[in-house]
Amino acid sequence: MSAELPAPAAVIFDMDGVIIDSQGAANRALVEAAARHGVRLNVAELEDLVGASEEQFWSYVKARYGLPQPISFYRASYDENAEIASYDETLLAPGLCALLAELRAAGVQIALATSGSRKRMNAVIEMYELAQWLDVALCREDTPREKPAPDLFLAVAAALGVSPSQCVVIEDSTLGIAAARSAGMPVVGFMAYAGPTSIRPGAQSYLSTFEGLGFAGLRQLWAASSSPRP
């Protein structure tokens, strides 16, 4: 690859469905939580809710199924500890550690931006020993608005001290892709854990695995995803 090709200053990773294949565990926990309130969620609903925060999930369920209690009541019923306990080390995305090492060696900053809670984010960082790679890690508690608002990604860019246009976001959800686009950041859709019929629109390029990608490949994706600038 040409050495003249520009490189991003920072790579921002979503957590669920990108760094770890946690969607199956999350879906099981959400289905069980909803069932305790008499709601039977279907596969199509779960697909539409990929990337949703707890607040967004329960807002949907409450409105769709006419649940009588405030959202805070249903959020309290969700067993986040059980979801965390269901993770294991095989869920770390294949090829991710090699990519992180190349990014670090190239002087590219690395960040995590998740709609998950701080508790779950910190648990994942500790479980997979990710702190050594991360310059910034922010979660839903760190900004007033959740994805698809751009707040979380803009907060990450500010914390890193880089402009949004010099970042590349790797996201698996429609909400996350929309948030990155709204923040003015090039975005790569990560499809490794998406269903065979899933379409997550809005990304400027797509990626199915980190294996064999490396810094060179990511730099190409960033260049292809970046809009022309004066």
Beta strands, then each sheet from edge to edge (+ up, - down):
strand 1: 10-13
strand 2: 109-113
strand 3: 136-138
strand 4: 167-171
strand 5: 187-190
strand 6: 205-207
sheet 1: 3+ 2+ 1+ 4+ 5+ 6+
end
